[in-house]
Amino acid sequence: MYMPIPSWSELRRSRKAEVTMLIIFTIWLLLILVAPLSLPRGSVQDLSGKVGGIDSGEQIDSMNPLAWVMYTIGDMYCHQIPERSLFLNDNQMPFCSRDLGIFIGLVAGMLLAVLLDIRISILLFLLTLVPMGIDGSLQLLTDYESSNMLRLMTGLIAGAGVSLIMSRLARQVLDVYDENSESARS
């Protein structure tokens, strides 16, 4: 059964917001993935530092503009511990594996919201944060050391939950706005 794809002007405001968020999340993820590929193989190995400051400025300053932006943002907002990061092109990624999982989850969750019209409850959203919370807390408070795959997966689950709840909120706010606008015109 053929279903015509509606034009942009025919879409509800909430659907436009979801598609816009999906595009933004996808571009962000692609920039993160392209940054280590745009640098010479094996040129970024240890960006360890603290969140909230620039710790690897000397190493980052010699990078091309795209990589410079992505690695600078990563340096400010992520610990970038090499053992907790993935490597692409033998270069450490700008963000740790958990953050990368969150960014992948943002794309995956919004894609599900757009394509399958999935809606989640607040309780289910909170449950998507539990695996990451448990894994991160255990690492912080005990000798437990998580694997990068587990960090990636717990981040992905949390990121998908965030996207799905953002979709729900967009629908609740913007669809009500559309309904009020239509009833005012009648």
N, CA, C and O of each residue as an XYZ file, in Angstrom:
744
protein
N       0.839     -1.169      0.000
C       0.000      0.000      0.000
C       0.895      1.247      0.000
O       1.735      1.413      0.884
N       0.714      2.089     -0.964
C       1.530      3.297     -1.120
C       0.970      4.419     -0.252
O      -0.217      4.739     -0.311
N       1.851      5.007      0.553
C       1.473      6.154      1.381
C       2.305      7.344      0.908
O       3.531      7.313      1.014
N       1.665      8.386      0.392
C       2.448      9.543     -0.065
C       3.146     10.231      1.109
O       2.605     10.309      2.212
N       4.334     10.717      0.853
C       5.087     11.449      1.868
C       4.589     12.888      1.866
O       4.597     13.547      0.826
N       4.155     13.381      3.023
C       3.642     14.758      3.060
C       4.756     15.774      2.827
O       5.922     15.524      3.129
N       4.371     16.914      2.288
C       5.353     17.986      2.097
C       5.670     18.614      3.449
O       4.937     18.425      4.419
N       6.764     19.361      3.503
C       7.193     19.997      4.755
C       6.082     20.881      5.322
O       5.850     20.892      6.531
N       5.394     21.624      4.447
C       4.350     22.544      4.919
C       3.138     21.804      5.480
O       2.364     22.388      6.239
N       2.958     20.540      5.125
C       1.827     19.757      5.628
C       2.110     19.097      6.980
O       1.194     18.588      7.625
N       3.359     19.105      7.405
C       3.721     18.441      8.659
C       3.295     19.262      9.871
O       3.293     20.492      9.835
N       2.934     18.557     10.950
C       2.657     19.224     12.225
C       3.942     19.877     12.723
O       5.039     19.462     12.350
N       3.804     20.897     13.565
C       4.984     21.557     14.139
C       5.855     20.567     14.903
O       7.082     20.631     14.828
N       5.229     19.657     15.632
C       6.012     18.696     16.417
C       6.829     17.786     15.509
O       7.968     17.449     15.831
N       6.259     17.390     14.383
C       6.998     16.531     13.450
C       8.162     17.306     12.847
O       9.245     16.751     12.664
N       7.951     18.574     12.539
C       9.048     19.407     12.036
C      10.153     19.526     13.082
O      11.337     19.479     12.749
N       9.762     19.680     14.344
C      10.755     19.770     15.422
C      11.537     18.467     15.532
O      12.755     18.486     15.709
N      10.843     17.333     15.430
C      11.519     16.032     15.508
C      12.511     15.858     14.360
O      13.645     15.431     14.574
N      12.086     16.184     13.159
C      12.968     16.050     11.993
C      14.161     16.995     12.132
O      15.290     16.617     11.819
N      13.921     18.203     12.592
C      15.014     19.160     12.794
C      16.005     18.643     13.826
O      17.216     18.717     13.618
N      15.494     18.115     14.946
C      16.395     17.552     15.964
C      17.176     16.371     15.407
O      18.367     16.228     15.686
N      16.517     15.525     14.624
C      17.201     14.379     14.018
C      18.343     14.851     13.121
O      19.437     14.287     13.160
N      18.098     15.869     12.326
C      19.142     16.409     11.443
C      20.299     16.967     12.269
O      21.462     16.699     11.964
N      19.994     17.734     13.304
C      21.048     18.317     14.153
C      21.853     17.220     14.839
O      23.084     17.260     14.829
N      21.173     16.239     15.435
C      21.870     15.148     16.128
C      22.747     14.355     15.162
O      23.860     13.958     15.507
N      22.236     14.127     13.943
C      22.992     13.357     12.951
C      24.233     14.121     12.504
O      25.313     13.540     12.402
N      24.091     15.403     12.240
C      25.250     16.215     11.841
C      26.291     16.219     12.955
O      27.482     16.063     12.686
N      25.859     16.393     14.199
C      26.774     16.391     15.348
C      27.540     15.068     15.417
O      28.762     15.060     15.569
N      26.820     13.957     15.306
C      27.464     12.643     15.362
C      28.450     12.471     14.212
O      29.555     11.969     14.414
N      28.061     12.882     13.016
C      28.969     12.765     11.867
C      30.228     13.604     12.061
O      31.322     13.164     11.708
N      30.088     14.796     12.612
C      31.265     15.636     12.872
C      32.209     14.958     13.867
O      33.429     15.013     13.707
N      31.646     14.325     14.888
C      32.465     13.608     15.873
C      33.215     12.459     15.210
O      34.381     12.214     15.519
N      32.549     11.754     14.299
C      33.173     10.610     13.632
C      34.189     11.035     12.581
O      35.189     10.349     12.374
N      33.943     12.156     11.917
C      34.846     12.624     10.863
C      36.121     13.233     11.443
O      37.187     13.133     10.836
N      36.017     13.862     12.609
C      37.183     14.555     13.193
C      38.424     13.665     13.280
O      39.473     14.080     12.788
N      38.372     12.464     13.877
C      39.594     11.648     13.942
C      40.027     11.113     12.577
O      41.201     10.808     12.365
N      39.068     11.004     11.654
C      39.410     10.544     10.304
C      40.113     11.633      9.503
O      40.824     11.340      8.542
N      39.915     12.888      9.898
C      40.505     14.008      9.157
C      41.947     14.293      9.580
O      42.599     15.180      9.029
N      42.431     13.546     10.548
C      43.789     13.757     11.074
C      44.705     12.621     10.645
O      44.230     11.530     10.330
N      46.015     12.863     10.630
C      46.951     11.784     10.302
C      46.762     10.603     11.260
O      46.531     10.779     12.457
N      46.865      9.422     10.706
C      46.680      8.185     11.472
C      47.601      8.162     12.695
O      48.806      8.387     12.589
N      46.998      7.883     13.864
C      47.770      7.737     15.089
C      48.309      9.023     15.681
O      49.204      8.980     16.525
N      47.789     10.163     15.264
C      48.340     11.437     15.748
C      47.698     11.932     17.050
O      48.210     12.865     17.669
N      46.588     11.321     17.470
C      45.919     11.726     18.711
C      45.824     10.503     19.614
O      45.044      9.588     19.351
N      46.620     10.491     20.675
C      46.702      9.294     21.521
C      46.238      9.493     22.955
O      45.604      8.593     23.505
N      46.515     10.607     23.576
C      46.161     10.793     24.986
C      45.708     12.221     25.232
O      46.509     13.155     25.243
N      44.403     12.368     25.429
C      43.823     13.690     25.672
C      43.317     13.816     27.105
O      42.502     14.692     27.398
N      43.787     12.960     27.993
C      43.302     12.945     29.383
C      43.272     14.338     29.979
O      44.168     15.152     29.754
N      42.227     14.594     30.741
C      42.123     15.882     31.408
C      40.914     15.937     32.298
O      40.309     14.914     32.622
N      40.571     17.129     32.686
C      39.422     17.352     33.548
C      38.320     18.027     32.751
O      38.581     18.782     31.814
N      37.098     17.746     33.136
C      35.946     18.394     32.519
C      35.922     19.861     32.950
O      36.202     20.182     34.104
N      35.586     20.739     32.017
C      35.426     22.143     32.355
C      36.602     23.027     32.006
O      36.608     24.208     32.353
N      37.587     22.488     31.335
C      38.742     23.297     30.956
C      39.436     22.723     29.746
O      39.098     21.632     29.287
N      40.394     23.445     29.234
C      41.194     22.997     28.098
C      42.495     22.430     28.653
O      43.329     23.168     29.179
N      42.663     21.115     28.534
C      43.859     20.444     29.045
C      44.824     20.045     27.928
O      46.019     19.863     28.164
N      44.295     19.911     26.715
C      45.100     19.397     25.605
C      45.274     20.438     24.516
O      45.387     20.100     23.338
N      45.294     21.709     24.911
C      45.358     22.806     23.950
C      46.515     22.735     22.987
O      46.344     22.999     21.797
N      47.702     22.382     23.476
C      48.869     22.324     22.587
C      48.680     21.288     21.490
O      49.006     21.536     20.329
N      48.157     20.135     21.857
C      47.942     19.074     20.872
C      46.814     19.451     19.908
O      46.903     19.178     18.711
N      45.769     20.070     20.420
C      44.605     20.417     19.608
C      44.896     21.589     18.675
O      44.372     21.630     17.561
N      45.715     22.532     19.104
C      45.984     23.732     18.306
C      46.583     23.441     16.937
O      46.440     24.254     16.024
N      47.243     22.312     16.774
C      47.862     21.988     15.487
C      46.905     21.259     14.537
O      47.297     20.896     13.428
N      45.668     21.043     14.957
C      44.706     20.289     14.141
C      44.043     21.177     13.098
O      44.048     22.403     13.211
N      43.462     20.528     12.066
C      42.686     21.253     11.059
C      41.452     21.868     11.736
O      41.088     21.447     12.834
N      40.807     22.852     11.105
C      39.710     23.575     11.771
C      38.564     22.690     12.279
O      38.081     22.898     13.392
N      38.126     21.716     11.491
C      37.036     20.841     11.937
C      37.452     20.048     13.169
O      36.737     20.028     14.171
N      38.597     19.400     13.095
C      39.080     18.615     14.230
C      39.322     19.518     15.432
O      39.024     19.138     16.564
N      39.860     20.708     15.192
C      40.120     21.643     16.291
C      38.837     21.949     17.061
O      38.824     21.920     18.291
N      37.761     22.243     16.332
C      36.481     22.555     16.983
C      35.972     21.354     17.771
O      35.599     21.492     18.937
N      35.953     20.183     17.150
C      35.386     19.005     17.811
C      36.220     18.573     19.017
O      35.672     18.239     20.068
N      37.531     18.580     18.866
C      38.389     18.170     19.982
C      38.409     19.221     21.094
O      38.560     18.870     22.264
N      38.262     20.489     20.753
C      38.188     21.528     21.787
C      36.908     21.375     22.602
O      36.936     21.470     23.829
N      35.791     21.141     21.926
C      34.529     20.913     22.642
C      34.654     19.664     23.518
O      34.238     19.667     24.676
N      35.228     18.600     22.958
C      35.444     17.387     23.741
C      36.331     17.631     24.944
O      36.081     17.100     26.025
N      37.369     18.435     24.758
C      38.295     18.735     25.851
C      37.584     19.477     26.984
O      37.870     19.246     28.158
N      36.661     20.363     26.628
C      35.945     21.140     27.644
C      34.882     20.319     28.373
O      34.649     20.531     29.563
N      34.234     19.381     27.669
C      33.061     18.717     28.238
C      33.238     17.236     28.542
O      32.287     16.585     28.976
N      34.426     16.687     28.326
C      34.641     15.254     28.543
C      36.019     15.025     29.149
O      36.961     15.764     28.861
N      36.133     14.007     29.981
C      37.426     13.684     30.607
C      38.438     13.167     29.592
O      39.642     13.335     29.785
N      37.973     12.545     28.519
C      38.819     12.037     27.431
C      39.920     11.084     27.908
O      41.027     11.094     27.370
N      39.622     10.280     28.895
C      40.591      9.278     29.349
C      40.741      8.240     28.237
O      39.743      7.656     27.815
N      41.969      7.993     27.748
C      42.151      7.095     26.604
C      41.576      5.692     26.830
O      41.008      5.102     25.911
N      41.721      5.159     28.042
C      41.217      3.815     28.331
C      39.690      3.759     28.306
O      39.109      2.677     28.216
N      39.055      4.895     28.384
C      37.592      4.956     28.358
C      37.081      5.565     27.058
O      35.928      5.986     26.970
N      37.939      5.607     26.063
C      37.592      6.192     24.770
C      37.804      5.170     23.665
O      38.582      4.227     23.807
N      37.104      5.375     22.574
C      37.313      4.557     21.387
C      38.273      5.292     20.461
O      38.449      6.506     20.559
N      38.882      4.539     19.569
C      39.838      5.102     18.622
C      39.345      4.839     17.208
O      38.861      3.749     16.904
N      39.466      5.824     16.361
C      39.099      5.727     14.956
C      40.275      6.267     14.157
O      40.763      7.362     14.436
N      40.735      5.509     13.164
C      41.926      5.885     12.407
C      43.150      5.937     13.337
O      44.064      6.737     13.136
N      43.144      5.081     14.342
C      44.193      5.059     15.378
C      44.288      6.374     16.136
O      45.311      6.657     16.758
N      43.241      7.173     16.091
C      43.171      8.438     16.826
C      42.086      8.336     17.890
O      41.006      7.798     17.645
N      42.387      8.857     19.069
C      41.384      8.905     20.125
C      40.228      9.782     19.661
O      40.440     10.840     19.068
N      39.001      9.336     19.936
C      37.814     10.111     19.579
C      37.764     11.384     20.439
O      38.361     11.418     21.514
N      37.062     12.427     19.981
C      36.963     13.662     20.760
C      36.201     13.496     22.080
O      36.373     14.295     23.000
N      35.366     12.467     22.172
C      34.569     12.206     23.370
C      34.756     10.755     23.794
O      35.080      9.899     22.970
N      34.551     10.480     25.076
C      34.695      9.119     25.605
C      33.605      8.211     25.030
O      32.667      8.678     24.385
N      33.745      6.912     25.276
C      32.807      5.950     24.701
C      31.385      6.147     25.229
O      30.432      5.960     24.474
N      31.214      6.516     26.495
C      29.854      6.730     27.022
C      29.200      7.932     26.334
O      28.036      7.865     25.939
N      29.949      9.030     26.192
C      29.406     10.203     25.502
C      29.075      9.871     24.048
O      28.035     10.282     23.534
N      29.958      9.130     23.392
C      29.689      8.721     22.014
C      28.405      7.908     21.951
O      27.591      8.097     21.047
N      28.218      6.997     22.916
C      26.981      6.221     22.983
C      25.759      7.114     23.140
O      24.727      6.878     22.512
N      25.876      8.137     23.976
C      24.761      9.078     24.153
C      24.430      9.747     22.821
O      23.259      9.867     22.462
N      25.456     10.183     22.087
C      25.216     10.861     20.812
C      24.610      9.908     19.779
O      23.732     10.306     19.013
N      25.067      8.666     19.753
C      24.467      7.665     18.859
C      23.018      7.428     19.272
O      22.133      7.325     18.422
N      22.778      7.341     20.578
C      21.424      7.139     21.085
C      20.485      8.285     20.746
O      19.309      8.060     20.462
N      20.996      9.516     20.774
C      20.165     10.660     20.388
C      19.664     10.501     18.955
O      18.495     10.754     18.667
N      20.556     10.080     18.062
C      20.170      9.870     16.663
C      19.197      8.699     16.563
O      18.147      8.815     15.930
N      19.542      7.573     17.184
C      18.698      6.374     17.094
C      17.311      6.624     17.681
O      16.306      6.238     17.084
N      17.254      7.262     18.834
C      15.967      7.526     19.473
C      15.090      8.450     18.651
O      13.890      8.210     18.514
N      15.679      9.508     18.102
C      14.878     10.436     17.305
C      14.459      9.791     15.990
O      13.373     10.068     15.480
N      15.313      8.932     15.437
C      14.939      8.199     14.226
C      13.733      7.306     14.517
O      12.808      7.233     13.709
N      13.738      6.631     15.659
C      12.586      5.810     16.059
C      11.340      6.672     16.233
O      10.249      6.285     15.815
N      11.500      7.829     16.845
C      10.359      8.726     17.058
C       9.769      9.193     15.731
O       8.550      9.268     15.576
N      10.641      9.504     14.781
C      10.179     10.015     13.488
C       9.564      8.904     12.638
O       8.489      9.080     12.066
N      10.243      7.762     12.556
C       9.791      6.699     11.654
C       8.663      5.844     12.226
O       7.759      5.440     11.494
N       8.711      5.568     13.521
C       7.755      4.637     14.115
C       6.751      5.304     15.042
O       5.893      4.631     15.614
N       6.848      6.608     15.193
C       5.908      7.358     16.021
C       5.844      6.803     17.446
O       4.766      6.674     18.027
N       7.012      6.479     17.995
C       7.097      5.904     19.338
C       6.947      7.002     20.383
O       7.516      8.086     20.254
N       6.175      6.702     21.414
C       6.015      7.616     22.553
C       6.367      6.852     23.818
O       5.973      5.698     23.980
N       7.108      7.493     24.714
C       7.447      6.822     25.966
C       6.936      7.634     27.154
O       6.749      8.849     27.075
N       6.722      6.927     28.240
C       6.274      7.580     29.472
C       7.479      8.165     30.203
O       8.627      7.846     29.893
N       7.200      9.014     31.162
C       8.263      9.581     31.995
C       8.975      8.456     32.747
O      10.199      8.480     32.882
N       8.222      7.477     33.234
C       8.819      6.355     33.963
C       9.780      5.578     33.067
O      10.888      5.246     33.488
N       9.366      5.287     31.839
C      10.252      4.558     30.923
C      11.494      5.389     30.602
O      12.598      4.851     30.516
N      11.315      6.689     30.428
C      12.466      7.565     30.212
C      13.448      7.452     31.372
O      14.647      7.275     31.159
N      12.942      7.553     32.597
C      13.813      7.452     33.772
C      14.515      6.099     33.821
O      15.670      6.009     34.235
N      13.815      5.050     33.399
C      14.430      3.717     33.380
C      15.573      3.631     32.367
O      16.509      2.856     32.561
N      15.506      4.420     31.284
C      16.607      4.396     30.305
C      17.883      5.002     30.876
O      18.973      4.759     30.357
N      17.755      5.785     31.937
C      18.928      6.396     32.572
C      19.572      5.485     33.617
O      20.726      5.685     33.996
N      18.824      4.488     34.079
C      19.298      3.626     35.171
C      20.570      2.858     34.824
O      21.505      2.869     35.625
N      20.655      2.184     33.658
C      21.893      1.433     33.381
C      23.146      2.311     33.409
O      24.173      1.910     33.956
N      23.063      3.494     32.828
C      24.203      4.406     32.825
C      24.507      4.881     34.243
O      25.670      4.978     34.633
N      23.473      5.173     35.002
C      23.657      5.612     36.379
C      24.318      4.550     37.239
O      25.209      4.853     38.033
N      23.887      3.310     37.084
C      24.482      2.214     37.857
C      25.929      2.000     37.443
O      26.817      1.909     38.291
N      26.164      1.921     36.133
C      27.520      1.666     35.632
C      28.477      2.783     36.047
O      29.577      2.515     36.532
N      28.062      4.019     35.857
C      28.912      5.154     36.218
C      29.144      5.255     37.715
O      30.258      5.539     38.156
N      28.099      5.025     38.499
C      28.234      5.100     39.961
C      29.150      4.009     40.496
O      29.975      4.258     41.375
N      29.003      2.794     39.961
C      29.879      1.706     40.406
C      31.339      2.020     40.109
O      32.217      1.740     40.925
N      31.599      2.600     38.946
C      32.977      2.975     38.604
C      33.506      4.061     39.527
O      34.672      4.044     39.921
N      32.646      4.995     39.865
C      33.054      6.120     40.703
C      33.289      5.703     42.155
O      34.215      6.185     42.807
N      32.445      4.807     42.649
C      32.452      4.495     44.080
C      33.173      3.205     44.463
O      33.428      2.969     45.644
N      33.505      2.368     43.481
C      34.155      1.088     43.788
C      35.368      0.892     42.883
O      35.741      1.781     42.118
N      35.973     -0.282     42.985
C      37.105     -0.636     42.122
C      36.651     -1.167     40.765
O      37.480     -1.474     39.908
N      35.348     -1.275     40.569
C      34.791     -1.797     39.319
C      35.225     -0.928     38.147
O      35.194      0.300     38.226
N      35.628     -1.574     37.065
C      35.998     -0.866     35.836
C      35.154     -1.427     34.701
O      35.280     -2.599     34.347
N      34.312     -0.608     34.144
C      33.424     -0.998     33.059
C      34.216     -1.150     31.763
O      35.341     -0.661     31.655
N      33.629     -1.823     30.791
C      34.261     -1.933     29.470
C      33.747     -0.803     28.577
O      32.686     -0.232     28.830
N      34.500     -0.492     27.547
C      34.058      0.546     26.613
C      32.759      0.157     25.924
O      31.929      1.021     25.640
N      32.567     -1.142     25.646
C      31.328     -1.572     25.002
C      30.135     -1.333     25.930
O      29.079     -0.887     25.482
N      30.302     -1.629     27.225
C      29.213     -1.392     28.174
C      28.953      0.107     28.330
O      27.800      0.529     28.410
N      30.003      0.902     28.373
C      29.833      2.364     28.448
C      29.079      2.874     27.215
O      28.170      3.696     27.324
N      29.474      2.372     26.048
C      28.823      2.769     24.803
C      27.340      2.397     24.834
O      26.487      3.205     24.467
N      27.035      1.174     25.270
C      25.647      0.702     25.276
C      24.790      1.449     26.305
O      23.650      1.813     26.014
N      25.336      1.678     27.511
C      24.540      2.402     28.512
C      24.315      3.848     28.068
O      23.254      4.418     28.323
N      25.302      4.436     27.410
C      25.127      5.775     26.853
C      24.086      5.789     25.750
O      23.264      6.703     25.679
N      24.116      4.779     24.888
C      23.153      4.682     23.789
C      21.730      4.587     24.328
O      20.832      5.269     23.834
N      21.522      3.747     25.337
C      20.184      3.600     25.926
C      19.713      4.934     26.506
O      18.571      5.340     26.292
N      20.589      5.608     27.235
C      20.226      6.902     27.828
C      19.956      7.946     26.746
O      18.985      8.697     26.837
N      20.807      7.996     25.724
C      20.616      8.958     24.641
C      19.307      8.735     23.903
O      18.611      9.691     23.562
N      18.970      7.464     23.655
C      17.700      7.151     22.992
C      16.531      7.593     23.867
O      15.546      8.139     23.368
N      16.643      7.358     25.163
C      15.588      7.795     26.080
C      15.410      9.302     26.065
O      14.284      9.800     26.077
N      16.521     10.029     26.040
C      16.453     11.497     25.995
C      15.755     11.951     24.713
O      14.898     12.835     24.756
N      16.112     11.358     23.580
C      15.463     11.739     22.318
C      13.973     11.439     22.338
O      13.162     12.252     21.894
N      13.616     10.275     22.852
C      12.202      9.896     22.863
C      11.385     10.798     23.787
O      10.238     11.122     23.479
N      11.960     11.202     24.905
C      11.209     12.112     25.790
C      11.165     13.516     25.185
O      10.180     14.230     25.369
N      12.218     13.925     24.464
C      12.184     15.218     23.767
C      11.091     15.213     22.705
O      10.392     16.210     22.523
N      10.944     14.094     22.008
C       9.895     13.954     21.006
C       8.520     14.068     21.661
O       7.635     14.765     21.163
N       8.358     13.372     22.783
C       7.073     13.429     23.490
C       6.754     14.862     23.920
O       5.628     15.328     23.746
N       7.736     15.553     24.476
C       7.516     16.932     24.918
C       7.190     17.850     23.739
O       6.320     18.715     23.839
N       7.892     17.654     22.625
C       7.607     18.459     21.428
C       6.168     18.241     20.980
O       5.472     19.191     20.620
N       5.725     16.989     21.003
C       4.347     16.697     20.601
C       3.343     17.327     21.563
O       2.350     17.916     21.137
N       3.605     17.201     22.850
C       2.662     17.749     23.832
C       2.554     19.266     23.719
O       1.453     19.814     23.769
N       3.663     19.931     23.571
C       3.653     21.394     23.539
C       3.209     21.910     22.177
O       2.305     22.742     22.093
N       3.834     21.427     21.116
C       3.585     21.996     19.790
C       2.265     21.548     19.187
O       1.630     22.324     18.473
N       1.833     20.320     19.452
C       0.539     19.886     18.921
C      -0.605     20.631     19.600
O      -1.604     20.947     18.953
N      -0.474     20.914     20.892
C      -1.481     21.723     21.591
C      -1.506     23.127     20.991
O      -2.575     23.706     20.797
N      -0.326     23.671     20.698
C      -0.243     24.986     20.066
C      -0.960     24.965     18.714
O      -1.727     25.874     18.399
N      -0.705     23.913     17.913
C      -1.362     23.803     16.608
C      -2.881     23.700     16.765
O      -3.627     24.334     16.019
N      -3.340     22.901     17.736
C      -4.781     22.742     17.957
C      -5.411     24.064     18.384
O      -6.498     24.410     17.921
N      -4.740     24.802     19.259
C      -5.260     26.099     19.698
C      -5.297     27.094     18.547
O      -6.230     27.891     18.447
N      -4.290     27.056     17.677
C      -4.251     27.955     16.518
C      -5.387     27.639     15.560
O      -6.024     28.546     15.024
N      -5.645     26.335     15.340
C      -6.720     25.931     14.434
C      -8.085     26.313     14.998
O      -8.948     26.785     14.258
N      -8.290     26.113     16.299
C      -9.593     26.444     16.891
C      -9.809     27.962     16.920
O     -10.949     28.422     16.844
N      -8.744     28.731     17.027
C      -8.863     30.194     17.013
C      -9.262     30.686     15.625
O      -9.952     31.696     15.488
N      -8.816     29.958     14.592
C      -9.148     30.339     13.212
C     -10.592     29.991     12.867
O     -11.185     30.615     11.987
N     -11.162     29.000     13.552
C     -12.523     28.524     13.229
C     -13.598     29.462     13.690
O     -14.782     29.192     13.488
